[in-house]
Amino acid sequence: MPELLKGFEKDNPDVTVEVTPIPWDSAHDKFTSAIAAGTAPDVAQVGSTWMAEFVSLDALEPTPENIATDDYFPGALESVTVEETVYGVPWYVETRVVFYRKDIAEEVGITEPPTDWEGLFEMARAMQGGPEGEWGIALQPGGDGSWQTVLPLFWSNGGDVVTEAGDEFTFASAENEEALAYYQSYFTEGVSDPAPPEGATEQDFVSGAVPMFISGPWMMAAVESVGGEGFADKYGVFVMPEKETSASFLGGANIGVFQGSQNRDAAWKLIEHLSRPEVQVAWFEQVGDLPALQSAWEDEAVASNEKFEVFHTQLGNAFAPPTIATWEQVAAKLDAQIEQVCKQDLDPAAALESVQSDAQGIGTGA
Amino acid sequence: MTTPSASATASPSPPGPGPGSSSAPARRRGHRAAAEARAGLLLSLPFVLLFAVFIAWPVLQSMFMSFTDMRISDIRSPFAVDFVGLDNYIAAFEDPVFRRSAVNTGVFVLIGVPLTITAGLAAALALDRGVTRLRGVFRVGFYTPVVTSIVAVAVVWRFLLRPDNGLVNTVLGWVGIDGPNWLGDERTALLSLIVMAVWRNFGTSMVIFLAGLQAVDQQLHEAAALDGASAWQRFLNVTLPSIRPTMLFVMVTTSIGYLQFFEEPFVMTQGGPLHATISASMYTYNQFGFGNYGVAGAMAYLTFIVIGIVTLAQFRLMREK
């Protein structure tokens, strides 16, 4: 980060920037206590799912007019928008695509990645029969964060979990039910492991035991480091299969200015600096986080890897979870129901009804 | 709460001597006692202050919180929240996941506490009499898990319990048993955590039992042996009664520890699968995380009440015997 600030400090000699790294696990608690105590920093990197909560605490400043927001990926811009007001700007993005073993796919006669739901299922089943193939595809059978894989299926089928205005929950719908039933079929048909060992995705992918999974860009480095030299050529990625559309989860982090900042103007100047394409590319080269600005993707450093190109395509069709203050709590209820659907054959319709009533009890926090 | 300076000067003149003690030495003793009392007060003030600010006040505040609908958004104006009476307590009882977490905690206590105490006592007895030369090695060995970071422990145990190539299932495989996915199967997950917790905690009770055993009067043992008592009879009739206070202490502290069961599920299973390992304190923690301070406060007080009852019952039980 200090590297990126050199240019900024040169242009603004009167401003000193102090950078405090916080581990991601404890960042949320740190911020909420800092907000409560009135000691929040001027500028901070905020997880995309925390935006609504912080806005409901009156903690973030709306983005001023002079900062352009038209070049961000639509999903990323959505993640900084709470009730039609934009707070802060997107900083980096990530989205999920399907990883698969090219070599194993070829052995079972698949040369073209599938494009629809049925195709993905058939491919996973075919790969399962391949050499060493134990399971077809690694999917999370519920538990923490499984909503991140299931929500895109809802979207892909034209469903959603909140109304357009974001004031009511819409879990129980025919579209969502169909999507959840599709997810369930991977477990009932024995294509996915209903009780996978934790943290074994990389090894199982490299060994071929589980030749497919759905995840984000950080997994590229992870599987390549386990797979060793040449492994990069053995696997490929493709965008999420379509039902009505191809939809994926959009995550990442945003940067925002806290209310009560003593250095308001300098803070927004800093954000303006950080949201220049060249700075975003420099950050990408340093740590591999994908730029939130579309124009940054034209840079050679990003565009040269064809796998990133797949992420780029997917980013055009990736959505952030609803920006409501209680989302984390509602998502935990959804996770628990997904688990019962995958492990205990709970009827998807019943599961969604249950989430719907839980979510209504929790409210949107508005 | 008085400020330090105020209470230090609160008694400028020491209390006069009581009636019937007008002699000079007595008065001087009175002076000295008052001065000592003042010094004592002054010395204990930092503790009293810290206790009041960091323990007593938050405890009262959280009790207040448990009767209100306080949420994270009320954090800057804690007294602007609405009083809701026992609603949060009722909500906790009606929450199926909280009920499940209470059952899990109960199972954990009922199996874990006796196992931990038995293992601790057995190890202490063995070390008290066992081979002299290796005693130190074993003491350190049994105590090491207690002082090891839970995160380091978790990594190793997860590795041991892995379904495909973990050590436990590999060994079971040698004798022809197809081991389960210990942490991933809801029938074995809680059990696995109990075993791990017992392994991690019995060292503490062992150390305390060792100290208790060393205080047992050896003459009683010798006398009982002369009367022809077997080793088992001597253990039942001499050792156990002699260490009863130690036993009570270990029982109470171990039970409290297990009732607050948190770290193991937090790092190993996150409460899953299917809520099989979620504990009352972990669920309370989650509610805090979601910003539901009122409900979380009520849950914390429910745990506190249960701990109080269990502790009282143990005191009763041990006294009557």
Chai-1 contact restraints between the chains, C-beta under 6 A:
chainA,res_idxA,chainB,res_idxB,connection_type,confidence,min_distance_angstrom,max_distance_angstrom,comment,restraint_id
A,A36,B,I75,contact,1.0,0.0,6.0,A-B,restraint_1
A,S56,B,S73,contact,1.0,0.0,6.0,A-B,restraint_2
A,L57,B,S73,contact,1.0,0.0,6.0,A-B,restraint_3
A,G143,B,G272,contact,1.0,0.0,6.0,A-B,restraint_4
A,D144,B,Q270,contact,1.0,0.0,6.0,A-B,restraint_5
A,A195,B,N181,contact,1.0,0.0,6.0,A-B,restraint_6
A,A195,B,G184,contact,1.0,0.0,6.0,A-B,restraint_7
A,P197,B,R162,contact,1.0,0.0,6.0,A-B,restraint_8
A,P197,B,P163,contact,1.0,0.0,6.0,A-B,restraint_9
A,Q329,B,F290,contact,1.0,0.0,6.0,A-B,restraint_10
A,E339,B,L274,contact,1.0,0.0,6.0,A-B,restraint_11
